[in-house]
Amino acid sequence: MAAAGAAGQEKQLAPTLLSFFIYNPKLGPKEGEEEKKILFYHPNEVEKNEKIRNVGLCEAIVQFTRTFSPTKPAKSLHTQKNRQFFHEPEENFWMVMVVRNPIIEKHKDGKPVYEYQEEELLDKVYSSVLQQCYSMYKLFNGTFLRAMEDGGVKVLKERLEKFFHRYLQTLHLQSCDLLDVFCGISFFPLDKMTYLKIQSFINRMEESLNIVKYTAFLYNDQLIWSGLEQDDMRILYKYLTTSLFPRHMEPELAGRDSPIRAEMPGNLQHYGRFLTGPLNLNDPETKCRFPKIFVNTDDTYEELHLIVYKAMSAAVCFMIDASIPPTLEFCRKLDSIVGPQLTVLASDICEQYNINKRISGAEKEPQFKFIYFNHMNLAEKSTIHMRKTPSVSLASVHPDLMKILGDINSDFSRVDEDEEIIVKAMSDYWVVGKKSDQRELYVILNQKNVNLIEVNEEVKKLCATQFNNIFFLD
């Protein structure tokens, strides 16, 4: 860094989104009709000819690479200044995301000099972010093809504009990492009795509110139970934990979300409230509008209303068929049945959780940090990430270490066999990756003067304490 000091202050500029567009080459096949291919383009201010040129270039790259690999077209293109990511979620519908490489800004003779960090971005991470953009769009709008069937290109363009205009502002490209590749679900640890209480509660609710098709139950932003298919639940979980719940975060003093209120009918007192839907159940004019979601889009293609109801730290999602409009009467019934029972259940879970915490002892800051992911049930656990804001989890370790984790993950995805990789990183850090029977574990150790054998022993200890019921190959 001495040279940098002499040359002036260095400044790191994080990766940023340069452009994001969606096109279909079949929509403007003739010369002069190129603009018809473009279904969405961000930023919109870009001049028309430049949009056409950029889309044409991507089309050419995809076609060119198809000659070498007909079944697996291009996923990304690396250039000095940026990286382009391609994704074809539906036949002939292409999504492209262009991310500027991170930059180191130096000053030489009083002038800024930019050095582009060409190898910093991990393809797998940003390709996953692009795939999630489609999954999130599909959750709230259904497939591109369905929009075309509903009203042609015009309807699709309107839906894309409405959704992505807001969604792209929520992408935190500078803090994307291995967790974006997994897009997993954090499960809440529970004892058998409490789990059975929740199961019984869900069964009772589905019986009382007979139009409910699917239910999901969360506590402390962690999933406990879900009736949805895994792939639908993982994207709904991402929406709930990074968008809906943070928007409704209020000062939760003493575990209370909202003041106890005299509820109608019967003056039952509880903490329940709707996170989606009516704001005031006592107002006869209140609107009962709920967001619509689309699930099982590959076969039955179901359109549902998403009702999210919360009491203290417990949240329950009820999904009902979109053809049945929820009335104010239904919402009042749901509130009177679910509210009191969910309040009691939330207290039970909290109590049980605190008892278990006392038994297991206070958690000390461990010498190692880890990320665990199970491909079979999408379970994810990380002691590396800290909640910096309600919607963003940031890694608490150096970006270079996170990059090593990403590189190990890329190596794992190239082979089907179980394997283990140990890396000696800078200044006393060791990074260990274990892949065993569809489970992956990544450990970062910070210990002075240890050798490979001792590192291996430490990881074995971690597996014994944190994952004693999970079989890892030695």
ZAGU-251186 format. One record per residue (C-alpha): residue number from 1; z, y, x. Coordinates in Angstrom, 3 decimals. Each point is the difference from the previous one (the first is absolute). Layout:
# residues N
i->NUM | up->Z | north->Y | east->X
...
# end
This chain:
# residues 474
i->1 | up->0.000 | north->0.000 | east->0.000
i->2 | up->0.223 | north->2.316 | east->3.058
i->3 | up->-3.744 | north->0.604 | east->-0.063
i->4 | up->0.179 | north->0.761 | east->-3.682
i->5 | up->2.737 | north->2.539 | east->0.648
i->6 | up->-2.134 | north->1.738 | east->2.596
i->7 | up->-3.008 | north->0.086 | east->-2.280
i->8 | up->2.059 | north->1.367 | east->-2.899
i->9 | up->1.666 | north->-1.554 | east->-2.992
i->10 | up->-1.464 | north->-3.190 | east->-1.466
i->11 | up->-0.209 | north->-0.307 | east->-3.753
i->12 | up->-0.495 | north->-3.228 | east->-1.963
i->13 | up->-2.146 | north->0.242 | east->-3.136
i->14 | up->0.420 | north->-2.891 | east->-2.455
i->15 | up->-2.941 | north->-1.871 | east->-1.594
i->16 | up->-1.314 | north->1.711 | east->-3.136
i->17 | up->-2.366 | north->-0.869 | east->-2.830
i->18 | up->-3.387 | north->1.608 | east->0.646
i->19 | up->-1.882 | north->-1.410 | east->-2.974
i->20 | up->0.160 | north->-2.676 | east->-2.668
i->21 | up->-2.944 | north->-1.050 | east->-2.146
i->22 | up->-1.201 | north->-2.692 | east->-2.382
i->23 | up->-3.665 | north->-0.858 | east->-0.501
i->24 | up->-2.289 | north->-2.624 | east->-1.481
i->25 | up->-3.381 | north->-0.410 | east->1.795
i->26 | up->-1.578 | north->-1.486 | east->-3.158
i->27 | up->0.452 | north->3.247 | east->-1.977
i->28 | up->-2.499 | north->2.071 | east->1.999
i->29 | up->-2.488 | north->-2.387 | east->1.587
i->30 | up->-2.968 | north->2.405 | east->0.113
i->31 | up->-0.603 | north->2.836 | east->2.426
i->32 | up->1.278 | north->3.288 | east->-1.370
i->33 | up->2.613 | north->-1.791 | east->-2.144
i->34 | up->2.558 | north->-0.485 | east->2.770
i->35 | up->2.572 | north->2.253 | east->-1.671
i->36 | up->0.217 | north->-2.410 | east->-2.965
i->37 | up->1.583 | north->-2.615 | east->2.303
i->38 | up->3.069 | north->2.185 | east->0.562
i->39 | up->2.720 | north->-0.694 | east->-2.565
i->40 | up->2.838 | north->1.904 | east->1.671
i->41 | up->0.240 | north->2.143 | east->3.120
i->42 | up->3.029 | north->1.668 | east->1.583
i->43 | up->0.080 | north->2.779 | east->1.080
i->44 | up->-2.224 | north->1.175 | east->-2.829
i->45 | up->-0.863 | north->3.315 | east->1.708
i->46 | up->-2.245 | north->-1.829 | east->2.489
i->47 | up->-3.634 | north->1.058 | east->-0.328
i->48 | up->-2.198 | north->-2.395 | east->-2.028
i->49 | up->-2.349 | north->-0.927 | east->2.866
i->50 | up->2.902 | north->-0.851 | east->2.287
i->51 | up->1.479 | north->-2.294 | east->-2.672
i->52 | up->-3.381 | north->-1.753 | east->-0.335
i->53 | up->-0.319 | north->-0.275 | east->3.799
i->54 | up->3.501 | north->-1.486 | east->0.438
i->55 | up->-0.467 | north->-2.520 | east->-2.819
i->56 | up->-3.439 | north->-0.938 | east->1.380
i->57 | up->1.458 | north->-0.584 | east->3.465
i->58 | up->2.700 | north->-2.332 | east->-1.390
i->59 | up->-2.615 | north->-1.859 | east->-2.038
i->60 | up->-2.129 | north->-0.469 | east->3.117
i->61 | up->2.965 | north->-1.277 | east->2.053
i->62 | up->0.947 | north->-2.517 | east->-2.693
i->63 | up->-3.605 | north->-1.231 | east->-0.351
i->64 | up->-0.493 | north->-0.180 | east->3.772
i->65 | up->3.161 | north->-2.057 | east->0.578
i->66 | up->-0.985 | north->-2.356 | east->-2.837
i->67 | up->-2.827 | north->-1.316 | east->2.191
i->68 | up->2.581 | north->-1.434 | east->2.393
i->69 | up->2.596 | north->-0.985 | east->-2.573
i->70 | up->-1.438 | north->-0.392 | east->-3.532
i->71 | up->3.289 | north->-1.129 | east->-1.584
i->72 | up->2.342 | north->2.430 | east->1.790
i->73 | up->-1.415 | north->3.529 | east->0.125
i->74 | up->1.438 | north->2.787 | east->2.166
i->75 | up->3.646 | north->0.904 | east->-0.510
i->76 | up->0.266 | north->2.970 | east->2.362
i->77 | up->-1.918 | north->2.230 | east->2.403
i->78 | up->1.665 | north->1.499 | east->3.087
i->79 | up->-1.189 | north->3.339 | east->1.375
i->80 | up->1.577 | north->2.406 | east->2.473
i->81 | up->1.318 | north->2.418 | east->-2.621
i->82 | up->0.601 | north->-2.187 | east->-3.032
i->83 | up->0.124 | north->-3.436 | east->-1.502
i->84 | up->-1.852 | north->-1.037 | east->-3.169
i->85 | up->1.214 | north->-2.794 | east->-2.260
i->86 | up->-2.239 | north->-1.806 | east->-2.516
i->87 | up->1.055 | north->-2.091 | east->-2.980
i->88 | up->-2.103 | north->-1.639 | east->-2.723
i->89 | up->2.552 | north->-0.788 | east->-2.757
i->90 | up->-2.672 | north->-0.813 | east->-2.602
i->91 | up->-3.627 | north->-0.971 | east->0.521
i->92 | up->-2.043 | north->3.018 | east->1.226
i->93 | up->2.945 | north->2.390 | east->-0.383
i->94 | up->0.974 | north->1.307 | east->3.435
i->95 | up->3.091 | north->1.993 | east->0.927
i->96 | up->0.045 | north->1.885 | east->3.314
i->97 | up->2.951 | north->1.714 | east->1.661
i->98 | up->-0.514 | north->2.139 | east->3.112
i->99 | up->3.146 | north->0.690 | east->2.051
i->100 | up->0.103 | north->2.403 | east->2.930
i->101 | up->1.436 | north->-1.586 | east->3.137
i->102 | up->3.331 | north->1.392 | east->1.244
i->103 | up->-0.481 | north->2.872 | east->2.451
i->104 | up->1.907 | north->1.223 | east->3.047
i->105 | up->-0.502 | north->3.747 | east->0.306
i->106 | up->0.330 | north->1.376 | east->3.531
i->107 | up->-0.535 | north->3.485 | east->1.381
i->108 | up->-2.199 | north->0.526 | east->3.009
i->109 | up->-0.634 | north->3.522 | east->1.327
i->110 | up->1.452 | north->1.356 | east->-3.232
i->111 | up->-2.426 | north->-1.933 | east->-2.188
i->112 | up->0.851 | north->-3.007 | east->-2.192
i->113 | up->-1.467 | north->-3.340 | east->1.112
i->114 | up->-0.012 | north->-2.918 | east->-2.455
i->115 | up->0.364 | north->-3.614 | east->1.071
i->116 | up->-0.755 | north->-2.508 | east->-2.764
i->117 | up->2.157 | north->-3.149 | east->0.059
i->118 | up->-2.719 | north->-2.519 | east->-0.836
i->119 | up->2.098 | north->-3.160 | east->0.143
i->120 | up->3.099 | north->1.118 | east->-1.906
i->121 | up->-1.030 | north->-0.864 | east->-3.573
i->122 | up->0.302 | north->-3.628 | east->-1.050
i->123 | up->-2.955 | north->-1.224 | east->-2.069
i->124 | up->2.072 | north->-2.431 | east->-2.012
i->125 | up->2.527 | north->2.642 | east->-1.062
i->126 | up->-2.541 | north->2.537 | east->-1.257
i->127 | up->-2.278 | north->-2.634 | east->-1.556
i->128 | up->3.069 | north->-1.100 | east->-1.991
i->129 | up->0.654 | north->3.607 | east->-1.065
i->130 | up->-3.600 | north->0.217 | east->-1.262
i->131 | up->0.366 | north->-3.275 | east->-1.922
i->132 | up->3.230 | north->1.312 | east->-1.576
i->133 | up->-1.895 | north->3.129 | east->-1.159
i->134 | up->-2.229 | north->-2.296 | east->-2.058
i->135 | up->2.893 | north->-2.171 | east->-1.247
i->136 | up->1.915 | north->3.065 | east->-1.171
i->137 | up->-3.095 | north->1.421 | east->-1.739
i->138 | up->-0.604 | north->-3.369 | east->-1.695
i->139 | up->3.626 | north->-0.232 | east->-1.171
i->140 | up->-0.363 | north->3.208 | east->-2.029
i->141 | up->-3.715 | north->0.021 | east->-0.834
i->142 | up->-1.333 | north->-3.560 | east->0.123
i->143 | up->-3.043 | north->-0.959 | east->2.072
i->144 | up->-2.968 | north->2.238 | east->0.909
i->145 | up->-2.246 | north->-2.335 | east->-1.972
i->146 | up->2.136 | north->0.337 | east->-3.146
i->147 | up->-0.327 | north->3.802 | east->0.190
i->148 | up->-3.807 | north->-0.381 | east->0.280
i->149 | up->0.052 | north->-2.248 | east->-3.081
i->150 | up->2.221 | north->2.472 | east->-1.874
i->151 | up->-2.227 | north->3.028 | east->0.542
i->152 | up->-2.305 | north->-0.312 | east->2.993
i->153 | up->0.070 | north->2.001 | east->3.229
i->154 | up->1.392 | north->3.116 | east->-1.725
i->155 | up->3.219 | north->-1.745 | east->-1.109
i->156 | up->0.471 | north->-1.686 | east->3.402
i->157 | up->-0.424 | north->3.329 | east->1.825
i->158 | up->2.548 | north->1.669 | east->-2.302
i->159 | up->2.559 | north->-2.778 | east->0.535
i->160 | up->-0.485 | north->0.003 | east->3.780
i->161 | up->0.327 | north->3.795 | east->0.192
i->162 | up->3.122 | north->0.067 | east->-2.166
i->163 | up->1.741 | north->-2.786 | east->1.916
i->164 | up->-0.949 | north->0.627 | east->3.634
i->165 | up->0.370 | north->3.774 | east->-0.158
i->166 | up->3.756 | north->-0.578 | east->-0.313
i->167 | up->0.375 | north->-3.324 | east->1.779
i->168 | up->-1.575 | north->1.052 | east->3.313
i->169 | up->2.639 | north->2.723 | east->0.343
i->170 | up->2.683 | north->-2.700 | east->0.092
i->171 | up->-1.473 | north->-1.876 | east->2.998
i->172 | up->2.262 | north->0.446 | east->3.033
i->173 | up->-2.487 | north->-1.160 | east->2.631
i->174 | up->2.202 | north->1.047 | east->2.905
i->175 | up->2.742 | north->-2.463 | east->-1.013
i->176 | up->-2.117 | north->-3.040 | east->-0.941
i->177 | up->0.961 | north->-3.184 | east->1.838
i->178 | up->0.477 | north->-3.754 | east->-0.307
i->179 | up->1.753 | north->0.286 | east->-3.407
i->180 | up->-3.273 | north->1.354 | east->-1.449
i->181 | up->-1.739 | north->-3.187 | east->1.161
i->182 | up->2.549 | north->-2.184 | east->-1.786
i->183 | up->0.436 | north->2.182 | east->-3.121
i->184 | up->2.930 | north->-2.279 | east->-0.747
i->185 | up->2.898 | north->0.074 | east->-2.416
i->186 | up->3.631 | north->0.525 | east->0.913
i->187 | up->2.168 | north->-2.422 | east->-1.988
i->188 | up->3.591 | north->0.725 | east->-0.944
i->189 | up->2.459 | north->-2.663 | east->1.242
i->190 | up->1.957 | north->-1.512 | east->-2.894
i->191 | up->2.468 | north->-2.774 | east->-0.694
i->192 | up->-0.989 | north->-2.691 | east->-2.542
i->193 | up->2.278 | north->1.169 | east->-2.817
i->194 | up->-1.230 | north->3.589 | east->0.012
i->195 | up->-3.595 | north->-1.205 | east->0.207
i->196 | up->0.554 | north->-2.158 | east->-3.087
i->197 | up->1.506 | north->3.010 | east->-1.833
i->198 | up->-3.182 | north->1.968 | east->0.745
i->199 | up->-2.210 | north->-2.918 | east->-1.061
i->200 | up->1.974 | north->-0.262 | east->-3.241
i->201 | up->-0.279 | north->3.786 | east->-0.569
i->202 | up->-3.805 | north->-0.129 | east->0.451
i->203 | up->-0.319 | north->-2.946 | east->-2.410
i->204 | up->2.098 | north->1.820 | east->-2.615
i->205 | up->-2.017 | north->3.215 | east->0.374
i->206 | up->-3.350 | north->-1.800 | east->-0.272
i->207 | up->1.271 | north->-1.689 | east->-3.157
i->208 | up->1.375 | north->3.203 | east->-1.581
i->209 | up->-3.028 | north->2.103 | east->0.989
i->210 | up->-2.563 | north->-2.651 | east->-0.881
i->211 | up->-3.052 | north->2.096 | east->0.942
i->212 | up->1.012 | north->-0.063 | east->3.690
i->213 | up->-2.514 | north->-2.044 | east->2.003
i->214 | up->1.408 | north->0.249 | east->3.540
i->215 | up->3.263 | north->1.224 | east->1.491
i->216 | up->1.093 | north->0.992 | east->3.517
i->217 | up->3.562 | north->0.765 | east->1.095
i->218 | up->0.959 | north->2.106 | east->3.037
i->219 | up->3.273 | north->1.141 | east->1.504
i->220 | up->0.333 | north->2.607 | east->2.762
i->221 | up->-3.814 | north->0.113 | east->0.300
i->222 | up->-0.026 | north->-3.738 | east->0.755
i->223 | up->-1.555 | north->-2.657 | east->-2.206
i->224 | up->2.143 | north->-2.654 | east->-1.672
i->225 | up->-2.320 | north->-1.526 | east->-2.605
i->226 | up->-3.638 | north->0.360 | east->-1.076
i->227 | up->-2.213 | north->-1.696 | east->-2.574
i->228 | up->-3.211 | north->1.440 | east->1.480
i->229 | up->-2.430 | north->-1.676 | east->2.398
i->230 | up->0.918 | north->0.678 | east->3.650
i->231 | up->-2.980 | north->2.214 | east->0.836
i->232 | up->0.566 | north->2.179 | east->-3.066
i->233 | up->3.737 | north->0.225 | east->0.678
i->234 | up->-0.410 | north->1.012 | east->3.649
i->235 | up->-2.114 | north->3.047 | east->-0.924
i->236 | up->2.199 | north->0.894 | east->-2.998
i->237 | up->3.022 | north->-0.286 | east->2.322
i->238 | up->-1.646 | north->2.397 | east->2.451
i->239 | up->-0.648 | north->2.490 | east->-2.816
i->240 | up->3.579 | north->-0.235 | east->-1.310
i->241 | up->1.727 | north->0.324 | east->3.372
i->242 | up->-2.231 | north->2.653 | east->1.620
i->243 | up->-0.971 | north->2.095 | east->-3.022
i->244 | up->1.831 | north->-0.474 | east->-3.316
i->245 | up->3.611 | north->-0.560 | east->1.154
i->246 | up->-0.017 | north->2.800 | east->2.627
i->247 | up->-1.274 | north->2.454 | east->-2.653
i->248 | up->3.023 | north->-0.803 | east->-2.152
i->249 | up->2.582 | north->0.058 | east->2.751
i->250 | up->2.931 | north->2.087 | east->-1.169
i->251 | up->3.304 | north->0.520 | east->1.778
i->252 | up->1.455 | north->-3.453 | east->-0.609
i->253 | up->3.652 | north->0.880 | east->0.209
i->254 | up->2.379 | north->-2.937 | east->-0.254
i->255 | up->-2.934 | north->-2.228 | east->-0.914
i->256 | up->-0.831 | north->2.005 | east->-3.132
i->257 | up->-3.536 | north->1.036 | east->-0.882
i->258 | up->0.721 | north->2.059 | east->-3.065
i->259 | up->3.035 | north->1.094 | east->-1.950
i->260 | up->1.314 | north->-2.465 | east->-2.558
i->261 | up->-1.418 | north->1.062 | east->-3.309
i->262 | up->0.857 | north->-0.853 | east->-3.572
i->263 | up->-2.928 | north->-2.193 | east->-0.915
i->264 | up->-1.528 | north->-0.716 | east->-3.368
i->265 | up->0.501 | north->-2.188 | east->-1.908
i->266 | up->3.642 | north->-1.087 | east->0.169
i->267 | up->1.242 | north->2.508 | east->2.603
i->268 | up->-0.355 | north->-2.540 | east->2.842
i->269 | up->0.601 | north->1.650 | east->3.322
i->270 | up->-2.298 | north->-0.915 | east->2.892
i->271 | up->-1.975 | north->1.369 | east->2.930
i->272 | up->-3.462 | north->-1.185 | east->-1.059
i->273 | up->-3.067 | north->2.247 | east->0.061
i->274 | up->-3.793 | north->-0.319 | east->-0.032
i->275 | up->-1.819 | north->0.766 | east->3.271
i->276 | up->-3.349 | north->-0.274 | east->-1.807
i->277 | up->-0.438 | north->1.006 | east->-3.622
i->278 | up->2.132 | north->2.176 | east->-2.291
i->279 | up->2.296 | north->2.606 | east->1.551
i->280 | up->2.154 | north->0.611 | east->-3.066
i->281 | up->0.478 | north->-2.753 | east->-2.567
i->282 | up->1.788 | north->2.354 | east->-2.403
i->283 | up->-3.058 | north->2.239 | east->-0.347
i->284 | up->-2.198 | north->-1.371 | east->-2.836
i->285 | up->-2.999 | north->1.837 | east->1.522
i->286 | up->0.365 | north->-1.672 | east->3.427
i->287 | up->-3.081 | north->-1.840 | east->1.300
i->288 | up->0.255 | north->-3.708 | east->0.839
i->289 | up->-2.718 | north->-0.081 | east->2.643
i->290 | up->0.220 | north->-2.615 | east->2.721
i->291 | up->-2.258 | north->-0.517 | east->3.023
i->292 | up->-2.513 | north->-2.823 | east->-0.369
i->293 | up->-0.382 | north->-2.664 | east->2.650
i->294 | up->-2.589 | north->-2.742 | east->0.475
i->295 | up->1.032 | north->-3.458 | east->1.215
i->296 | up->-1.699 | north->-3.384 | east->0.520
i->297 | up->-3.302 | north->1.870 | east->0.403
i->298 | up->-1.698 | north->-3.082 | east->1.472
i->299 | up->0.339 | north->-2.120 | east->-3.151
i->300 | up->1.727 | north->1.074 | east->-3.236
i->301 | up->-0.166 | north->3.752 | east->0.798
i->302 | up->3.068 | north->1.258 | east->-1.823
i->303 | up->0.660 | north->3.647 | east->-0.840
i->304 | up->3.710 | north->0.785 | east->-0.435
i->305 | up->2.396 | north->2.879 | east->-0.664
i->306 | up->2.542 | north->0.379 | east->2.814
i->307 | up->3.502 | north->0.794 | east->-1.275
i->308 | up->2.510 | north->0.649 | east->2.791
i->309 | up->3.628 | north->0.295 | east->-1.074
i->310 | up->2.894 | north->0.662 | east->2.369
i->311 | up->3.793 | north->-0.146 | east->-0.132
i->312 | up->1.911 | north->0.919 | east->3.159
i->313 | up->-1.726 | north->-1.844 | east->2.866
i->314 | up->-1.629 | north->-2.655 | east->-2.211
i->315 | up->-3.542 | north->0.487 | east->-1.297
i->316 | up->-1.903 | north->-2.266 | east->-2.342
i->317 | up->-3.751 | north->0.134 | east->-0.657
i->318 | up->-1.225 | north->-1.192 | east->-3.387
i->319 | up->-3.741 | north->-0.516 | east->-0.346
i->320 | up->-1.481 | north->-0.149 | east->-3.497
i->321 | up->-3.577 | north->-0.500 | east->-1.176
i->322 | up->-1.921 | north->3.297 | east->0.049
i->323 | up->-1.429 | north->-0.719 | east->-3.467
i->324 | up->3.517 | north->0.519 | east->-1.443
i->325 | up->0.965 | north->3.695 | east->0.168
i->326 | up->3.762 | north->0.323 | east->0.640
i->327 | up->1.629 | north->2.079 | east->-2.763
i->328 | up->3.056 | north->2.240 | east->0.205
i->329 | up->1.793 | north->-2.584 | east->-2.143
i->330 | up->-0.803 | north->-2.712 | east->2.580
i->331 | up->1.230 | north->2.239 | east->2.849
i->332 | up->3.263 | north->0.691 | east->-1.833
i->333 | up->0.458 | north->-3.721 | east->-0.648
i->334 | up->-0.675 | north->-0.786 | east->3.675
i->335 | up->2.461 | north->2.705 | east->1.084
i->336 | up->2.744 | north->-1.238 | east->-2.331
i->337 | up->-0.416 | north->-3.678 | east->0.996
i->338 | up->-0.794 | north->0.314 | east->3.729
i->339 | up->2.100 | north->3.051 | east->0.927
i->340 | up->3.544 | north->-1.393 | east->-0.497
i->341 | up->-0.817 | north->-3.476 | east->1.362
i->342 | up->-1.840 | north->1.346 | east->3.059
i->343 | up->2.902 | north->2.366 | east->0.764
i->344 | up->2.472 | north->-2.918 | east->-0.005
i->345 | up->-2.383 | north->-2.164 | east->2.040
i->346 | up->-0.539 | north->2.761 | east->2.584
i->347 | up->3.806 | north->0.285 | east->0.439
i->348 | up->0.287 | north->-3.794 | east->0.409
i->349 | up->-2.729 | north->-0.083 | east->2.650
i->350 | up->1.596 | north->2.900 | east->1.875
i->351 | up->3.422 | north->-1.659 | east->-0.062
i->352 | up->-1.362 | north->-3.352 | east->1.172
i->353 | up->-2.047 | north->1.673 | east->2.741
i->354 | up->3.111 | north->1.802 | east->1.328
i->355 | up->2.031 | north->-3.235 | east->-0.039
i->356 | up->-2.726 | north->-1.793 | east->1.973
i->357 | up->-0.152 | north->2.908 | east->2.444
i->358 | up->3.749 | north->-0.194 | east->0.625
i->359 | up->-0.182 | north->-3.770 | east->0.572
i->360 | up->-2.889 | north->0.274 | east->2.474
i->361 | up->1.768 | north->2.852 | east->1.833
i->362 | up->-1.182 | north->3.476 | east->0.867
i->363 | up->-3.466 | north->0.067 | east->1.500
i->364 | up->0.057 | north->1.239 | east->3.565
i->365 | up->-3.023 | north->1.631 | east->1.586
i->366 | up->-1.708 | north->-3.107 | east->1.431
i->367 | up->-1.424 | north->-0.146 | east->3.506
i->368 | up->-3.302 | north->-1.069 | east->-1.504
i->369 | up->-2.153 | north->1.238 | east->-2.845
i->370 | up->-2.347 | north->-2.226 | east->-1.944
i->371 | up->-2.732 | north->-0.242 | east->-2.642
i->372 | up->-0.302 | north->-3.207 | east->-2.006
i->373 | up->-2.797 | north->-0.902 | east->-2.403
i->374 | up->-0.666 | north->-3.124 | east->-2.053
i->375 | up->-3.622 | north->-0.395 | east->-1.149
i->376 | up->0.950 | north->-2.456 | east->-2.748
i->377 | up->2.292 | north->2.208 | east->-2.098
i->378 | up->-0.862 | north->3.377 | east->1.658
i->379 | up->3.665 | north->0.455 | east->1.007
i->380 | up->0.435 | north->2.742 | east->2.566
i->381 | up->3.029 | north->1.171 | east->1.932
i->382 | up->0.159 | north->2.705 | east->2.643
i->383 | up->2.893 | north->1.421 | east->2.001
i->384 | up->-2.482 | north->2.170 | east->1.899
i->385 | up->-0.847 | north->2.355 | east->-2.861
i->386 | up->2.160 | north->2.832 | east->-1.221
i->387 | up->-0.484 | north->1.916 | east->-3.245
i->388 | up->-0.776 | north->3.536 | east->1.187
i->389 | up->-1.007 | north->1.299 | east->-3.418
i->390 | up->0.129 | north->-1.890 | east->-3.307
i->391 | up->-3.669 | north->-0.977 | east->0.246
i->392 | up->-0.458 | north->-0.474 | east->3.778
i->393 | up->1.594 | north->-2.596 | east->2.252
i->394 | up->-0.348 | north->0.806 | east->3.678
i->395 | up->0.424 | north->-2.358 | east->2.932
i->396 | up->3.115 | north->0.708 | east->2.057
i->397 | up->-1.570 | north->-1.245 | east->3.246
i->398 | up->-2.575 | north->1.443 | east->2.391
i->399 | up->-3.616 | north->0.007 | east->-1.318
i->400 | up->-1.091 | north->-2.019 | east->3.074
i->401 | up->2.289 | north->-2.845 | east->-1.110
i->402 | up->-1.395 | north->0.140 | east->-3.541
i->403 | up->-3.494 | north->-0.235 | east->1.480
i->404 | up->1.004 | north->-3.137 | east->1.953
i->405 | up->1.262 | north->-1.527 | east->-3.285
i->406 | up->-3.374 | north->0.774 | east->-1.585
i->407 | up->-1.870 | north->-1.542 | east->2.935
i->408 | up->2.095 | north->-3.186 | east->-0.217
i->409 | up->-0.707 | north->-0.178 | east->-3.739
i->410 | up->-3.755 | north->0.316 | east->0.666
i->411 | up->0.254 | north->-2.876 | east->2.485
i->412 | up->1.848 | north->-2.107 | east->-2.581
i->413 | up->-2.683 | north->0.594 | east->-2.637
i->414 | up->-2.739 | north->-1.346 | east->2.282
i->415 | up->1.489 | north->-3.506 | east->0.094
i->416 | up->1.442 | north->-2.312 | east->-2.649
i->417 | up->2.478 | north->-1.808 | east->2.269
i->418 | up->3.642 | north->0.961 | east->0.341
i->419 | up->0.729 | north->1.898 | east->3.185
i->420 | up->2.364 | north->2.297 | east->1.853
i->421 | up->-0.794 | north->3.055 | east->2.139
i->422 | up->2.494 | north->1.785 | east->2.264
i->423 | up->-0.887 | north->3.378 | east->1.536
i->424 | up->1.954 | north->1.970 | east->2.620
i->425 | up->-0.450 | north->3.632 | east->-1.006
i->426 | up->1.061 | north->3.229 | east->1.673
i->427 | up->3.580 | north->0.773 | east->1.072
i->428 | up->2.005 | north->-3.141 | east->-0.767
i->429 | up->-1.696 | north->-0.751 | east->-3.333
i->430 | up->-1.168 | north->-3.488 | east->-0.943
i->431 | up->-2.182 | north->-0.686 | east->-3.022
i->432 | up->-0.097 | north->-3.506 | east->-1.489
i->433 | up->-2.365 | north->-1.244 | east->-2.716
i->434 | up->0.502 | north->-3.382 | east->-1.688
i->435 | up->-2.414 | north->-1.504 | east->-2.517
i->436 | up->1.117 | north->-3.162 | east->-1.732
i->437 | up->-1.162 | north->-1.596 | east->-3.249
i->438 | up->-1.353 | north->3.189 | east->-1.682
i->439 | up->3.005 | north->2.017 | east->1.178
i->440 | up->-0.069 | north->2.696 | east->2.637
i->441 | up->2.921 | north->1.483 | east->1.904
i->442 | up->-0.220 | north->2.933 | east->2.423
i->443 | up->3.020 | north->0.903 | east->2.112
i->444 | up->0.576 | north->2.994 | east->2.290
i->445 | up->2.794 | north->-0.488 | east->2.562
i->446 | up->1.413 | north->2.646 | east->2.292
i->447 | up->1.961 | north->-1.698 | east->2.761
i->448 | up->0.221 | north->0.714 | east->3.700
i->449 | up->-0.639 | north->-2.602 | east->2.683
i->450 | up->-0.875 | north->-2.945 | east->-2.228
i->451 | up->-2.641 | north->-2.647 | east->0.609
i->452 | up->-2.319 | north->-1.910 | east->-2.305
i->453 | up->2.458 | north->-2.863 | east->-0.592
i->454 | up->2.813 | north->2.398 | east->-0.981
i->455 | up->-2.311 | north->1.892 | east->-2.361
i->456 | up->-0.931 | north->-3.287 | east->-1.642
i->457 | up->3.700 | north->-0.862 | east->-0.425
i->458 | up->0.708 | north->3.384 | east->-1.624
i->459 | up->-2.828 | north->-0.527 | east->-2.502
i->460 | up->1.370 | north->-3.462 | east->-0.806
i->461 | up->3.398 | north->1.597 | east->-0.700
i->462 | up->-1.627 | north->2.531 | east->-2.314
i->463 | up->-1.813 | north->-2.784 | east->-1.877
i->464 | up->3.283 | north->-1.881 | east->-0.364
i->465 | up->1.900 | north->2.987 | east->-1.433
i->466 | up->-2.655 | north->1.787 | east->-2.071
i->467 | up->-2.294 | north->-2.896 | east->-0.935
i->468 | up->2.265 | north->-3.018 | east->0.038
i->469 | up->-1.681 | north->-1.571 | east->-3.040
i->470 | up->-3.544 | north->0.585 | east->1.256
i->471 | up->-1.696 | north->-2.483 | east->2.241
i->472 | up->-1.588 | north->1.541 | east->3.095
i->473 | up->-1.684 | north->-2.268 | east->2.489
i->474 | up->1.627 | north->0.066 | east->3.419
# end
